[in-house]
């Protein structure tokens, strides 16, 4: 889908997810770890999680508060709740900024492309980006908790396109979660599922965007 002359000619912006792309952590394994700790099937925990993650991503509820609400569906144990809090605390310590990927932003701008960050998160992310001195990195920043919509819904992407002042087909969006990209064909943007930096550079290169 990526290696087409059509995509090469029409791309005008490249937009990145934050968690799992700019900031690296093992998100899926983290949720799996909580399910394992609670001794509940991962599929059951994941289903309840996705029914409630809008609380953090859209309603600006603190992430820890949201995950504890999910946990309460499976146990009322204060000991288990304390254990999950510790897992969340350790996760916060095990996050690393993808410094190599940060270098892609100025290179993309040199190529005449707009850049953006688009994340399912609450407004705390804006403060985190400020602390990391990353607010100036992208041309636009869209945080689901600030706009009232989350990926993969069309309304969230529409805010992104309006901020970029571009049509959907002119925008590449990079995310590490297939769920966030599942409506790409319907909405019309160009998706890239992120696995690592080398794979991302190869996918962009196939579209005529060379970051070497």
LOTORKE-805292 format. One record per atom (N, C-alpha, C): residue number from 1; atom name; x, y, z. Coordinates in steps of 0.001 Angstrom, whole numbers, plus 500000, padded with zeros to 6 digits. Layout:
BEGIN
{NUM; "CA"; {X; Y; Z}} ...
//
This chain:
BEGIN
{1; "N"; {500823; 498792; 500000}} {1; "CA"; {500000; 500000; 500000}} {1; "C"; {500861; 501264; 500000}} {2; "N"; {502060; 501168; 500564}} {2; "CA"; {502893; 502359; 500709}} {2; "C"; {503691; 502681; 499459}} {3; "N"; {504104; 501638; 498747}} {3; "CA"; {505047; 501845; 497657}} {3; "C"; {504328; 502219; 496358}} {4; "N"; {503790; 503427; 496310}} {4; "CA"; {503079; 503882; 495123}} {4; "C"; {503501; 505294; 494780}} {5; "N"; {503545; 505576; 493484}} {5; "CA"; {503880; 506932; 493030}} {5; "C"; {502833; 507931; 493512}} {6; "N"; {501584; 507448; 493598}} {6; "CA"; {500503; 508335; 494037}} {6; "C"; {500771; 508871; 495441}} {7; "N"; {501144; 507966; 496368}} {7; "CA"; {501444; 508392; 497730}} {7; "C"; {502624; 509348; 497750}} {8; "N"; {503662; 509044; 496970}} {8; "CA"; {504868; 509868; 496943}} {8; "C"; {504526; 511307; 496565}} {9; "N"; {503640; 511468; 495618}} {9; "CA"; {503344; 512802; 495109}} {9; "C"; {502405; 513598; 495996}} {10; "N"; {501580; 512906; 496791}} {10; "CA"; {500550; 513648; 497508}} {10; "C"; {500858; 513923; 498978}} {11; "N"; {501835; 513232; 499579}} {11; "CA"; {502099; 513401; 501011}} {11; "C"; {502605; 514805; 501312}} {12; "N"; {501965; 515454; 502296}} {12; "CA"; {502378; 516793; 502704}} {12; "C"; {502642; 516896; 504209}} {13; "N"; {502329; 515825; 504942}} {13; "CA"; {502569; 515834; 506390}} {13; "C"; {502798; 514429; 506897}} {14; "N"; {503660; 514316; 507909}} {14; "CA"; {503910; 513044; 508591}} {14; "C"; {503650; 513273; 510075}} {15; "N"; {502763; 512459; 510629}} {15; "CA"; {502313; 512640; 512016}} {15; "C"; {502612; 511378; 512815}} {16; "N"; {503054; 511559; 514063}} {16; "CA"; {503492; 510458; 514905}} {16; "C"; {502612; 510328; 516146}} {17; "N"; {502295; 509091; 516518}} {17; "CA"; {501764; 508800; 517838}} {17; "C"; {502870; 509082; 518856}} {18; "N"; {502493; 509300; 520104}} {18; "CA"; {503510; 509536; 521131}} {18; "C"; {503905; 508224; 521820}} {19; "N"; {503006; 507668; 522654}} {19; "CA"; {503325; 506450; 523377}} {19; "C"; {503514; 505260; 522462}} {20; "N"; {504671; 504630; 522531}} {20; "CA"; {504968; 503482; 521699}} {20; "C"; {505706; 503817; 520421}} {21; "N"; {505835; 505112; 520130}} {21; "CA"; {506548; 505559; 518928}} {21; "C"; {507624; 506566; 519322}} {22; "N"; {507208; 507725; 519839}} {22; "CA"; {508181; 508715; 520322}} {22; "C"; {508694; 508305; 521700}} {23; "N"; {507786; 507842; 522533}} {23; "CA"; {508184; 507317; 523846}} {23; "C"; {507989; 505810; 523811}} {24; "N"; {509050; 505081; 524053}} {24; "CA"; {509007; 503630; 523900}} {24; "C"; {508712; 502940; 525220}} {25; "N"; {507775; 502029; 525177}} {25; "CA"; {507467; 501150; 526291}} {25; "C"; {506689; 499970; 525731}} {26; "N"; {506598; 498913; 526488}} {26; "CA"; {505933; 497702; 526003}} {26; "C"; {504481; 497721; 526463}} {27; "N"; {503661; 498510; 525768}} {27; "CA"; {502281; 498739; 526175}} {27; "C"; {501450; 497480; 526271}} {28; "N"; {501444; 496662; 525210}} {28; "CA"; {500647; 495445; 525215}} {28; "C"; {501076; 494509; 526329}} {29; "N"; {502381; 494360; 526503}} {29; "CA"; {502887; 493485; 527555}} {29; "C"; {502523; 494034; 528929}} {30; "N"; {502435; 495338; 529049}} {30; "CA"; {502078; 495962; 530323}} {30; "C"; {500652; 495587; 530718}} {31; "N"; {499710; 495730; 529792}} {31; "CA"; {498326; 495361; 530059}} {31; "C"; {498228; 493859; 530323}} {32; "N"; {498977; 493092; 529552}} {32; "CA"; {499008; 491638; 529751}} {32; "C"; {499536; 491304; 531147}} {33; "N"; {500539; 492070; 531594}} {33; "CA"; {501119; 491847; 532910}} {33; "C"; {500130; 492087; 534037}} {34; "N"; {499288; 493099; 533897}} {34; "CA"; {498273; 493374; 534924}} {34; "C"; {497248; 492236; 534957}} {35; "N"; {496818; 491791; 533761}} {35; "CA"; {495861; 490686; 533689}} {35; "C"; {496441; 489433; 534343}} {36; "N"; {497710; 489175; 534067}} {36; "CA"; {498381; 488003; 534639}} {36; "C"; {498474; 488122; 536153}} {37; "N"; {498801; 489318; 536629}} {37; "CA"; {498899; 489555; 538073}} {37; "C"; {497550; 489323; 538755}} {38; "N"; {496466; 489716; 538085}} {38; "CA"; {495124; 489543; 538652}} {38; "C"; {494591; 488126; 538440}} {39; "N"; {495326; 487335; 537644}} {39; "CA"; {494921; 485966; 537321}} {39; "C"; {493571; 485946; 536600}} {40; "N"; {493430; 486836; 535609}} {40; "CA"; {492229; 486849; 534766}} {40; "C"; {492674; 486712; 533312}} {41; "N"; {491834; 486147; 532450}} {41; "CA"; {492210; 486013; 531036}} {41; "C"; {492514; 487375; 530411}} {42; "N"; {493586; 487410; 529648}} {42; "CA"; {493994; 488665; 529010}} {42; "C"; {492900; 489232; 528113}} {43; "N"; {492223; 488359; 527366}} {43; "CA"; {491171; 488845; 526460}} {43; "C"; {490043; 489508; 527234}} {44; "N"; {489708; 488968; 528408}} {44; "CA"; {488658; 489563; 529234}} {44; "C"; {489100; 490925; 529767}} {45; "N"; {490332; 490969; 530263}} {45; "CA"; {490834; 492236; 530809}} {45; "C"; {490934; 493290; 529710}} {46; "N"; {491445; 492881; 528554}} {46; "CA"; {491610; 493800; 527427}} {46; "C"; {490260; 494356; 526980}} {47; "N"; {489237; 493513; 526955}} {47; "CA"; {487903; 493963; 526529}} {47; "C"; {487366; 495045; 527463}} {48; "N"; {487512; 494836; 528769}} {48; "CA"; {487039; 495832; 529738}} {48; "C"; {487894; 497095; 529662}} {49; "N"; {489195; 496913; 529438}} {49; "CA"; {490106; 498058; 529310}} {49; "C"; {489674; 498968; 528168}} {50; "N"; {489393; 498379; 527004}} {50; "CA"; {489036; 499200; 525853}} {50; "C"; {487641; 499814; 525980}} {51; "N"; {486819; 499277; 526875}} {51; "CA"; {485519; 499892; 527134}} {51; "C"; {485651; 501121; 528034}} {52; "N"; {486797; 501222; 528707}} {52; "CA"; {486966; 502294; 529691}} {52; "C"; {488117; 503253; 529399}} {53; "N"; {488964; 502937; 528408}} {53; "CA"; {490116; 503822; 528212}} {53; "C"; {489724; 505210; 527708}} {54; "N"; {488463; 505368; 527245}} {54; "CA"; {488002; 506706; 526854}} {54; "C"; {487975; 507653; 528057}} {55; "N"; {487883; 507096; 529264}} {55; "CA"; {487868; 507949; 530462}} {55; "C"; {489149; 508762; 530555}} {56; "N"; {490287; 508112; 530244}} {56; "CA"; {491576; 508814; 530250}} {56; "C"; {491788; 509580; 528955}} {57; "N"; {491426; 508955; 527831}} {57; "CA"; {491757; 509529; 526527}} {57; "C"; {490826; 510656; 526092}} {58; "N"; {489601; 510666; 526604}} {58; "CA"; {488628; 511669; 526170}} {58; "C"; {488171; 512557; 527318}} {59; "N"; {487967; 511945; 528480}} {59; "CA"; {487426; 512706; 529609}} {59; "C"; {488488; 513221; 530570}} {60; "N"; {489765; 513007; 530224}} {60; "CA"; {490884; 513555; 531002}} {60; "C"; {490997; 512987; 532417}} {61; "N"; {490404; 511809; 532657}} {61; "CA"; {490592; 511141; 533944}} {61; "C"; {492041; 510652; 534015}} {62; "N"; {492723; 510833; 535145}} {62; "CA"; {494096; 510320; 535254}} {62; "C"; {494165; 508841; 534888}} {63; "N"; {495229; 508455; 534157}} {63; "CA"; {495326; 507094; 533640}} {63; "C"; {495273; 506063; 534754}} {64; "N"; {495961; 506309; 535861}} {64; "CA"; {495973; 505345; 536963}} {64; "C"; {494572; 505139; 537517}} {65; "N"; {493801; 506226; 537633}} {65; "CA"; {492427; 506120; 538121}} {65; "C"; {491588; 505262; 537173}} {66; "N"; {491793; 505448; 535868}} {66; "CA"; {491055; 504661; 534884}} {66; "C"; {491389; 503179; 534991}} {67; "N"; {492689; 502848; 535083}} {67; "CA"; {493077; 501438; 535112}} {67; "C"; {492583; 500767; 536392}} {68; "N"; {492521; 501516; 537498}} {68; "CA"; {492007; 500952; 538744}} {68; "C"; {490504; 500686; 538650}} {69; "N"; {489814; 501491; 537874}} {69; "CA"; {488388; 501242; 537633}} {69; "C"; {488206; 499939; 536861}} {70; "N"; {489088; 499714; 535889}} {70; "CA"; {489059; 498455; 535135}} {70; "C"; {489336; 497287; 536080}} {71; "N"; {490345; 497451; 536922}} {71; "CA"; {490722; 496398; 537869}} {71; "C"; {489548; 496045; 538785}} {72; "N"; {488756; 497049; 539162}} {72; "CA"; {487652; 496826; 540100}} {72; "C"; {486582; 495893; 539538}} {73; "N"; {486558; 495708; 538216}} {73; "CA"; {485618; 494776; 537620}} {73; "C"; {485992; 493332; 537916}} {74; "N"; {487245; 493106; 538271}} {74; "CA"; {487738; 491746; 538471}} {74; "C"; {488056; 491414; 539928}} {75; "N"; {488329; 492439; 540738}} {75; "CA"; {488652; 492198; 542139}} {75; "C"; {488384; 493446; 542967}} {76; "N"; {488008; 493223; 544232}} {76; "CA"; {487825; 494323; 545182}} {76; "C"; {488949; 494319; 546223}} {77; "N"; {489953; 493479; 545998}} {77; "CA"; {491042; 493325; 546951}} {77; "C"; {491918; 494580; 546986}} {78; "N"; {492078; 495134; 548173}} {78; "CA"; {492950; 496300; 548342}} {78; "C"; {494411; 495913; 548111}} {79; "N"; {494739; 494674; 548433}} {79; "CA"; {496107; 494199; 548211}} {79; "C"; {496405; 494161; 546711}} {80; "N"; {495457; 493641; 545926}} {80; "CA"; {495642; 493587; 544476}} {80; "C"; {495699; 494999; 543891}} {81; "N"; {494854; 495886; 544402}} {81; "CA"; {494863; 497273; 543931}} {81; "C"; {496225; 497910; 544174}} {82; "N"; {496790; 497677; 545349}} {82; "CA"; {498113; 498211; 545672}} {82; "C"; {499167; 497623; 544736}} {83; "N"; {499020; 496331; 544409}} {83; "CA"; {499960; 495691; 543495}} {83; "C"; {499900; 496294; 542103}} {84; "N"; {498691; 496591; 541640}} {84; "CA"; {498533; 497216; 540317}} {84; "C"; {499139; 498617; 540329}} {85; "N"; {498939; 499351; 541411}} {85; "CA"; {499545; 500685; 541525}} {85; "C"; {501063; 500602; 541399}} {86; "N"; {501655; 499565; 541981}} {86; "CA"; {503104; 499394; 541896}} {86; "C"; {503521; 499056; 540464}} {87; "N"; {502721; 498238; 539773}} {87; "CA"; {503005; 497913; 538371}} {87; "C"; {502967; 499186; 537530}} {88; "N"; {501970; 500039; 537789}} {88; "CA"; {501846; 501309; 537060}} {88; "C"; {503047; 502203; 537348}} {89; "N"; {503463; 502235; 538619}} {89; "CA"; {504612; 503063; 539004}} {89; "C"; {505878; 502592; 538289}} {90; "N"; {506073; 501281; 538231}} {90; "CA"; {507253; 500744; 537571}} {90; "C"; {507205; 501004; 536064}} {91; "N"; {506021; 500957; 535494}} {91; "CA"; {505879; 501255; 534064}} {91; "C"; {506330; 502680; 533768}} {92; "N"; {505969; 503613; 534664}} {92; "CA"; {506334; 505017; 534462}} {92; "C"; {507857; 505185; 534458}} {93; "N"; {508545; 504329; 535182}} {93; "CA"; {510006; 504416; 535244}} {93; "C"; {510668; 503754; 534037}} {94; "N"; {509893; 502918; 533335}} {94; "CA"; {510461; 502123; 532246}} {94; "C"; {510056; 502688; 530879}} {95; "N"; {510103; 504005; 530761}} {95; "CA"; {509776; 504666; 529504}} {95; "C"; {511013; 505393; 528999}} {96; "N"; {511270; 505271; 527719}} {96; "CA"; {512446; 505902; 527132}} {96; "C"; {512063; 506668; 525878}} {97; "N"; {512598; 507870; 525747}} {97; "CA"; {512344; 508656; 524549}} {97; "C"; {513154; 508085; 523389}} {98; "N"; {512501; 507946; 522266}} {98; "CA"; {513118; 507422; 521049}} {98; "C"; {513931; 508558; 520407}} {99; "N"; {515144; 508742; 520894}} {99; "CA"; {515950; 509899; 520496}} {99; "C"; {516301; 509894; 519007}} {100; "N"; {516491; 508715; 518445}} {100; "CA"; {516778; 508648; 517012}} {100; "C"; {515594; 509179; 516203}} {101; "N"; {514394; 508812; 516632}} {101; "CA"; {513203; 509246; 515901}} {101; "C"; {513017; 510769; 515991}} {102; "N"; {513430; 511366; 517094}} {102; "CA"; {513309; 512823; 517220}} {102; "C"; {514045; 513548; 516092}} {103; "N"; {515116; 512915; 515599}} {103; "CA"; {515891; 513528; 514522}} {103; "C"; {515147; 513513; 513193}} {104; "N"; {514083; 512712; 513114}} {104; "CA"; {513305; 512659; 511880}} {104; "C"; {512538; 513964; 511642}} {105; "N"; {512147; 514627; 512730}} {105; "CA"; {511306; 515819; 512602}} {105; "C"; {511983; 516929; 511788}} {106; "N"; {513199; 517364; 512152}} {106; "CA"; {513841; 518399; 511336}} {106; "C"; {514127; 517952; 509910}} {107; "N"; {514406; 516649; 509724}} {107; "CA"; {514659; 516138; 508377}} {107; "C"; {513397; 516225; 507528}} {108; "N"; {512253; 515898; 508125}} {108; "CA"; {510984; 515988; 507401}} {108; "C"; {510670; 517436; 507037}} {109; "N"; {510947; 518340; 507966}} {109; "CA"; {510692; 519761; 507687}} {109; "C"; {511597; 520272; 506576}} {110; "N"; {512837; 519759; 506555}} {110; "CA"; {513761; 520136; 505479}} {110; "C"; {513248; 519695; 504119}} {111; "N"; {512496; 518603; 504115}} {111; "CA"; {511918; 518084; 502876}} {111; "C"; {510623; 518811; 502513}} {112; "N"; {510266; 519808; 503323}} {112; "CA"; {509070; 520602; 503036}} {112; "C"; {507782; 519999; 503545}} {113; "N"; {507901; 519024; 504469}} {113; "CA"; {506712; 518360; 505004}} {113; "C"; {506347; 518912; 506377}} {114; "N"; {505064; 518999; 506648}} {114; "CA"; {504598; 519356; 507981}} {114; "C"; {504740; 518131; 508885}} {115; "N"; {504831; 518383; 510194}} {115; "CA"; {504928; 517283; 511154}} {115; "C"; {503906; 517475; 512262}} {116; "N"; {503556; 516376; 512910}} {116; "CA"; {502595; 516459; 513994}} {116; "C"; {502766; 515338; 514997}} {117; "N"; {502165; 515530; 516176}} {117; "CA"; {502055; 514493; 517201}} {117; "C"; {500568; 514352; 517505}} {118; "N"; {500080; 513116; 517460}} {118; "CA"; {498655; 512845; 517645}} {118; "C"; {498535; 511671; 518597}} {119; "N"; {498017; 511906; 519813}} {119; "CA"; {498062; 510873; 520849}} {119; "C"; {496736; 510716; 521572}} {120; "N"; {496382; 509469; 521848}} {120; "CA"; {495303; 509173; 522782}} {120; "C"; {495872; 509297; 524181}} {121; "N"; {495589; 510417; 524828}} {121; "CA"; {496140; 510678; 526155}} {121; "C"; {495315; 511785; 526793}} {122; "N"; {495609; 512070; 528054}} {122; "CA"; {494957; 513218; 528678}} {122; "C"; {495895; 514416; 528630}} {123; "N"; {495422; 515537; 529148}} {123; "CA"; {496166; 516791; 528994}} {123; "C"; {497497; 516791; 529736}} {124; "N"; {497737; 515789; 530575}} {124; "CA"; {499030; 515678; 531252}} {124; "C"; {500147; 515523; 530224}} {125; "N"; {499814; 514966; 529066}} {125; "CA"; {500834; 514788; 528026}} {125; "C"; {501435; 516115; 527596}} {126; "N"; {500626; 517153; 527513}} {126; "CA"; {501148; 518460; 527115}} {126; "C"; {502219; 518930; 528097}} {127; "N"; {501961; 518696; 529393}} {127; "CA"; {502950; 519067; 530411}} {127; "C"; {504208; 518212; 530288}} {128; "N"; {504007; 516938; 529989}} {128; "CA"; {505172; 516056; 529828}} {128; "C"; {506021; 516492; 528642}} {129; "N"; {505380; 516828; 527530}} {129; "CA"; {506120; 517304; 526361}} {129; "C"; {506874; 518592; 526684}} {130; "N"; {506255; 519423; 527497}} {130; "CA"; {506908; 520676; 527911}} {130; "C"; {508140; 520376; 528756}} {131; "N"; {508006; 519445; 529689}} {131; "CA"; {509132; 519062; 530542}} {131; "C"; {510276; 518489; 529721}} {132; "N"; {509934; 517733; 528689}} {132; "CA"; {510944; 517103; 527839}} {132; "C"; {511463; 518045; 526755}} {133; "N"; {510930; 519269; 526731}} {133; "CA"; {511296; 520266; 525719}} {133; "C"; {510982; 519771; 524304}} {134; "N"; {509821; 519128; 524162}} {134; "CA"; {509430; 518576; 522868}} {134; "C"; {508234; 519302; 522253}} {135; "N"; {507687; 520293; 522945}} {135; "CA"; {506518; 520994; 522418}} {135; "C"; {506803; 521654; 521075}} {136; "N"; {508041; 522111; 520911}} {136; "CA"; {508396; 522821; 519680}} {136; "C"; {508760; 521860; 518546}} {137; "N"; {508724; 520568; 518833}} {137; "CA"; {509178; 519571; 517868}} {137; "C"; {508299; 519538; 516623}} {138; "N"; {506978; 519554; 516819}} {138; "CA"; {506037; 519358; 515714}} {138; "C"; {505272; 520635; 515393}} {139; "N"; {504733; 520677; 514184}} {139; "CA"; {503921; 521826; 513770}} {139; "C"; {502566; 521827; 514471}} {140; "N"; {502002; 520633; 514702}} {140; "CA"; {500711; 520549; 515382}} {140; "C"; {500754; 519462; 516441}} {141; "N"; {499965; 519646; 517486}} {141; "CA"; {499828; 518670; 518559}} {141; "C"; {498342; 518449; 518798}} {142; "N"; {497907; 517199; 518717}} {142; "CA"; {496507; 516851; 518974}} {142; "C"; {496483; 515791; 520066}} {143; "N"; {495809; 516098; 521186}} {143; "CA"; {495690; 515191; 522319}} {143; "C"; {494213; 514889; 522517}} {144; "N"; {493877; 513620; 522511}} {144; "CA"; {492464; 513231; 522539}} {144; "C"; {491713; 513824; 523730}} {145; "N"; {492360; 513852; 524890}} {145; "CA"; {491703; 514377; 526081}} {145; "C"; {491383; 515850; 526009}} {146; "N"; {492004; 516561; 525092}} {146; "CA"; {491746; 517993; 524936}} {146; "C"; {490687; 518289; 523873}} {147; "N"; {490379; 517285; 523034}} {147; "CA"; {489434; 517532; 521941}} {147; "C"; {488125; 516754; 522087}} {148; "N"; {488093; 515797; 523023}} {148; "CA"; {486860; 515058; 523258}} {148; "C"; {486611; 513892; 522319}} {149; "N"; {487609; 513533; 521519}} {149; "CA"; {487519; 512380; 520622}} {149; "C"; {488841; 511621; 520667}} {150; "N"; {488790; 510309; 520401}} {150; "CA"; {490019; 509522; 520413}} {150; "C"; {490141; 508692; 519142}} {151; "N"; {491382; 508327; 518829}} {151; "CA"; {491633; 507396; 517736}} {151; "C"; {490962; 506062; 518075}} {152; "N"; {490432; 505360; 517118}} {152; "CA"; {490546; 505553; 515659}} {152; "C"; {489404; 506343; 515035}} {153; "N"; {488596; 507055; 515853}} {153; "CA"; {487381; 507672; 515334}} {153; "C"; {487674; 508836; 514387}} {154; "N"; {486825; 508951; 513396}} {154; "CA"; {486986; 509943; 512342}} {154; "C"; {487036; 511363; 512891}} {155; "N"; {486226; 511629; 513919}} {155; "CA"; {486168; 512991; 514478}} {155; "C"; {487518; 513444; 515016}} {156; "N"; {488264; 512506; 515611}} {156; "CA"; {489589; 512848; 516145}} {156; "C"; {490544; 513194; 515008}} {157; "N"; {490514; 512391; 513955}} {157; "CA"; {491388; 512649; 512805}} {157; "C"; {490995; 513941; 512091}} {158; "N"; {489709; 514256; 512102}} {158; "CA"; {489273; 515489; 511442}} {158; "C"; {489900; 516710; 512105}} {159; "N"; {490028; 516673; 513442}} {159; "CA"; {490700; 517776; 514152}} {159; "C"; {492147; 517882; 513680}} {160; "N"; {492804; 516731; 513534}} {160; "CA"; {494191; 516721; 513058}} {160; "C"; {494295; 517349; 511674}} {161; "N"; {493424; 516949; 510751}} {161; "CA"; {493490; 517466; 509385}} {161; "C"; {493222; 518972; 509354}} {162; "N"; {492299; 519417; 510190}} {162; "CA"; {491986; 520853; 510240}} {162; "C"; {493177; 521649; 510761}} {163; "N"; {493857; 521121; 511775}} {163; "CA"; {495029; 521818; 512312}} {163; "C"; {496160; 521873; 511281}} {164; "N"; {496304; 520789; 510524}} {164; "CA"; {497342; 520747; 509488}} {164; "C"; {496958; 521547; 508242}} {165; "N"; {495620; 521819; 508115}} {165; "CA"; {495082; 522474; 506912}} {165; "C"; {495369; 521629; 505667}} {166; "N"; {495143; 520316; 505818}} {166; "CA"; {495395; 519376; 504729}} {166; "C"; {494226; 518409; 504595}} {167; "N"; {494143; 517773; 503439}} {167; "CA"; {493163; 516723; 503213}} {167; "C"; {493698; 515407; 503782}} {168; "N"; {492812; 514472; 504155}} {168; "CA"; {493258; 513203; 504739}} {168; "C"; {494305; 512475; 503906}} {169; "N"; {494127; 512423; 502601}} {169; "CA"; {495036; 511691; 501736}} {169; "C"; {496417; 512292; 501617}} {170; "N"; {496622; 513480; 502204}} {170; "CA"; {497928; 514137; 502172}} {170; "C"; {498727; 513874; 503454}} {171; "N"; {498138; 513062; 504359}} {171; "CA"; {498724; 512876; 505690}} {171; "C"; {499105; 511413; 505922}} {172; "N"; {500361; 511198; 506341}} {172; "CA"; {500818; 509893; 506823}} {172; "C"; {500701; 509905; 508340}} {173; "N"; {500076; 508868; 508892}} {173; "CA"; {500008; 508769; 510354}} {173; "C"; {500648; 507469; 510806}} {174; "N"; {501546; 507579; 511806}} {174; "CA"; {502355; 506460; 512297}} {174; "C"; {501932; 506112; 513717}} {175; "N"; {501539; 504863; 513933}} {175; "CA"; {501094; 504422; 515256}} {175; "C"; {501580; 502996; 515476}} {176; "N"; {501797; 502621; 516724}} {176; "CA"; {502272; 501268; 517028}} {176; "C"; {501134; 500298; 517304}} {177; "N"; {499887; 500795; 517306}} {177; "CA"; {498733; 499960; 517647}} {177; "C"; {497820; 499767; 516441}} {178; "N"; {497636; 498543; 515981}} {178; "CA"; {496747; 498313; 514834}} {178; "C"; {495349; 498880; 515036}} {179; "N"; {494858; 498825; 516267}} {179; "CA"; {493512; 499337; 516567}} {179; "C"; {493378; 500813; 516196}} {180; "N"; {494436; 501594; 516422}} {180; "CA"; {494378; 503032; 516138}} {180; "C"; {494329; 503326; 514644}} {181; "N"; {494778; 502360; 513840}} {181; "CA"; {494854; 502552; 512388}} {181; "C"; {493729; 501854; 511633}} {182; "N"; {492820; 501220; 512348}} {182; "CA"; {491868; 500322; 511694}} {182; "C"; {490879; 501025; 510768}} {183; "N"; {490701; 502337; 510903}} {183; "CA"; {489753; 503046; 510038}} {183; "C"; {490449; 503904; 508987}} {184; "N"; {491729; 503610; 508740}} {184; "CA"; {492513; 504428; 507804}} {184; "C"; {491881; 504468; 506412}} {185; "N"; {491462; 503333; 505908}} {185; "CA"; {490873; 503300; 504573}} {185; "C"; {489589; 504111; 504516}} {186; "N"; {488777; 503985; 505548}} {186; "CA"; {487507; 504723; 505613}} {186; "C"; {487736; 506225; 505700}} {187; "N"; {488721; 506627; 506510}} {187; "CA"; {488974; 508059; 506725}} {187; "C"; {489789; 508654; 505576}} {188; "N"; {490736; 507879; 505051}} {188; "CA"; {491457; 508320; 503867}} {188; "C"; {492905; 508719; 504057}} {189; "N"; {493436; 508639; 505299}} {189; "CA"; {494843; 508970; 505502}} {189; "C"; {495710; 507755; 505184}} {190; "N"; {497031; 507946; 505176}} {190; "CA"; {497978; 506879; 504839}} {190; "C"; {498584; 506340; 506140}} {191; "N"; {498297; 505088; 506503}} {191; "CA"; {498773; 504553; 507786}} {191; "C"; {500124; 503855; 507679}} {192; "N"; {500910; 503961; 508737}} {192; "CA"; {502107; 503128; 508895}} {192; "C"; {502076; 502546; 510306}} {193; "N"; {502123; 501219; 510399}} {193; "CA"; {502204; 500558; 511695}} {193; "C"; {503668; 500522; 512127}} {194; "N"; {503972; 501188; 513235}} {194; "CA"; {505354; 501314; 513706}} {194; "C"; {505796; 500062; 514445}} {195; "N"; {506963; 499547; 514050}} {195; "CA"; {507597; 498438; 514754}} {195; "C"; {508957; 498851; 515298}} {196; "N"; {509729; 499547; 514469}} {196; "CA"; {511019; 500069; 514899}} {196; "C"; {511444; 501171; 513925}} {197; "N"; {512519; 501845; 514249}} {197; "CA"; {512945; 502990; 513437}} {197; "C"; {513359; 502595; 512027}} {198; "N"; {514055; 501483; 511899}} {198; "CA"; {514528; 501059; 510573}} {198; "C"; {513362; 500715; 509659}} {199; "N"; {512393; 500009; 510212}} {199; "CA"; {511198; 499674; 509424}} {199; "C"; {510453; 500940; 509006}} {200; "N"; {510351; 501912; 509924}} {200; "CA"; {509660; 503154; 509602}} {200; "C"; {510383; 503904; 508483}} {201; "N"; {511710; 503993; 508578}} {201; "CA"; {512469; 504686; 507527}} {201; "C"; {512287; 503992; 506181}} {202; "N"; {512244; 502655; 506205}} {202; "CA"; {512062; 501901; 504963}} {202; "C"; {510686; 502169; 504364}} {203; "N"; {509666; 502200; 505200}} {203; "CA"; {508311; 502469; 504711}} {203; "C"; {508195; 503874; 504138}} {204; "N"; {508821; 504829; 504805}} {204; "CA"; {508794; 506206; 504290}} {204; "C"; {509602; 506318; 503002}} {205; "N"; {510732; 505605; 502973}} {205; "CA"; {511566; 505635; 501763}} {205; "C"; {510792; 505089; 500553}} {206; "N"; {509970; 504070; 500786}} {206; "CA"; {509168; 503490; 499718}} {206; "C"; {508167; 504506; 499168}} {207; "N"; {507899; 505535; 499949}} {207; "CA"; {506982; 506589; 499510}} {207; "C"; {507722; 507791; 498958}} {208; "N"; {509064; 507679; 498874}} {208; "CA"; {509850; 508777; 498349}} {208; "C"; {510307; 509760; 499398}} {209; "N"; {510141; 509380; 500679}} {209; "CA"; {510569; 510254; 501778}} {209; "C"; {511819; 509647; 502388}} {210; "N"; {512970; 510187; 502038}} {210; "CA"; {514249; 509606; 502444}} {210; "C"; {514821; 510357; 503635}} {211; "N"; {514946; 509661; 504762}} {211; "CA"; {515440; 510291; 505987}} {211; "C"; {516889; 509934; 506278}} {212; "N"; {517563; 509277; 505364}} {212; "CA"; {518968; 508886; 505580}} {212; "C"; {519883; 510102; 505566}} 
//
